[in-house]
Amino acid sequence: MNVIMRKKDALDCYHGNQSALAGVLGITRQAVNQWGKFIPDEAAAKLALLNPQIPYQILGHKKAPVAENN
């Protein structure tokens, strides 16, 4: 299953605080900083469960190409 979530949308829910977002996921702020425009699928799926107010889209079982990565 592919969960598409924009990094900006997730950060907006955590008031732009990368450390807070990283803490929810159990990863480092540096890992969050390395993400491009979209959150990696596994982290996006976890965030969708933990904070469903963050906008996301589920694309199904096929891996969908992402046009932009910044």
C-alpha positions as CSV (number, residue, x, y, z in Angstrom):
1,M,0.0,0.0,0.0
2,N,1.3,3.4,-0.9
3,V,0.5,6.3,1.3
4,I,1.3,9.7,-0.2
5,M,1.8,12.5,2.2
6,R,3.5,15.8,1.7
7,K,6.2,16.7,4.2
8,K,4.9,20.3,4.4
9,D,1.4,19.0,5.5
10,A,2.9,16.9,8.2
11,L,5.1,19.7,9.5
12,D,2.2,22.1,9.5
13,C,0.5,19.8,12.0
14,Y,3.5,19.9,14.2
15,H,3.9,23.7,13.9
16,G,6.9,23.3,11.6
17,N,8.9,21.5,14.3
18,Q,10.9,18.7,12.7
19,S,12.0,17.4,16.1
20,A,8.4,16.9,17.2
21,L,7.5,15.1,13.9
22,A,10.6,12.9,14.3
23,G,9.7,12.1,17.9
24,V,6.3,10.9,16.9
25,L,7.9,8.5,14.4
26,G,10.8,7.4,16.6
27,I,13.4,8.8,14.2
28,T,15.9,11.7,14.2
29,R,15.3,15.2,13.1
30,Q,18.1,14.7,10.7
31,A,16.1,11.9,9.0
32,V,13.1,14.1,8.6
33,N,15.4,16.8,7.2
34,Q,16.6,14.4,4.5
35,W,13.0,13.8,3.2
36,G,12.1,15.5,-0.1
37,K,8.7,16.9,-0.8
38,F,7.0,13.6,0.1
39,I,7.3,11.5,3.2
40,P,8.6,7.9,2.7
41,D,5.8,5.4,2.5
42,E,6.4,3.6,5.8
43,A,6.6,6.9,7.8
44,A,3.6,8.3,5.9
45,A,1.5,5.2,6.7
46,K,2.5,5.5,10.4
47,L,1.6,9.2,10.5
48,A,-1.7,8.5,8.8
49,L,-2.6,6.2,11.7
50,L,-1.2,8.4,14.5
51,N,-2.5,11.7,13.2
52,P,-5.3,11.3,10.6
53,Q,-5.8,15.0,10.4
54,I,-2.7,15.2,8.2
55,P,-3.9,15.1,4.5
56,Y,-2.8,11.9,2.7
57,Q,-3.8,9.7,-0.2
58,I,-3.7,5.9,-0.5
59,L,-2.8,4.7,-3.9
60,G,-3.2,0.9,-3.5
61,H,-0.7,-1.9,-3.9
62,K,1.3,-0.7,-6.9
63,K,4.3,1.5,-6.4
64,A,3.4,4.8,-7.9
65,P,6.1,7.1,-9.4
66,V,6.4,10.5,-7.8
67,A,7.2,13.3,-10.2
68,E,8.8,15.6,-7.7
69,N,11.2,14.7,-4.9
70,N,11.9,18.2,-3.5
